[in-house]
Amino acid sequence: MRTRSLLCGTLLFTGLLCATTRADAAITITGYAYGSEGPAIVGATIEDFEDTALIPGLTIRMGGSITTPRVWSGTLPRTWNPATATNCCTLGGPFPANTWDGTLALCNGGHGTGSTGLSGGLGNYWDFNFADSVYFSFGTGQQLVGLGLSNLQSLGGPTPITNHELIVNGVTRGALETLLPGYAPGVNVRFRYLVVTATAPDQINSICIQNISAIDGLVFDKLAMKDFVVPAQPSTWGRIKAEHR
């Protein structure tokens, strides 16, 4: 399902209070606590992962530790409900606090039959094998990309596994744990809402979340995409009149 994010400006002050920002000349990286991300993504198109249809132009690739990378555009093999995740083996569950909107989300697991034997091996199932890297690529360059992150078991957290790298347009930006102060590591918890913003002429063609030192199950939700606003071009008649003034 695709939706347009709308939020009244009265929440802007609260959102800014909850934001943390890292920037360079062209790319700004900002983190928001759960519930405060709305003002930052007003006007964006939202991929909520509540069904298997993807926003046109969006491609998702999962790879790294799995034998065969998976690439999807147009349709996912399935969606995943964190609140009904099987409590099996070392996987844990359920995880109701992993969604950022609705009840379904995207995860990096299920690329093999796994420890439960229930996964079809097509991906997006909470079971081994987990992909080490998850890429979100965009058919047209974006001005803004937002992404809800959950179930990141960062080093120093209550259930440490690994820290996580952010890659934008193929270039590393460093660890999310450094880029997003105030993050909440753990299992049944929303880590942080990531917002990446580009300043023209730069644009966002892809972002990637990657495990750094070990395999960690990751959950993604509420993917926001906002195109650059193209200024209206003056009509030919208007240009002719201007040239003859």
Secondary structure, 3 states (H helix, E strand, C coil): CEEECCCCHHHHHHHHHCCEEEECCCEEEEEECCCCCHHHHCCCEEECCCCCECCCCEEEEEECCCCCCEEEECECCCCECHHHCCCECCCECCCHHHCCCCCCEEECCCCCCCCCCCCCCCCCCCCCCCCCEEEEEEEEEEEEEEEEEECCCCCCCCCCCCCEEEEECCEEEEEHHHHCCCCCCCCCCEEEEEEEEECCCCCEEEEEEEECCCCCCCEEEEEEEEECCCCCCCCHHHHHHHHCC
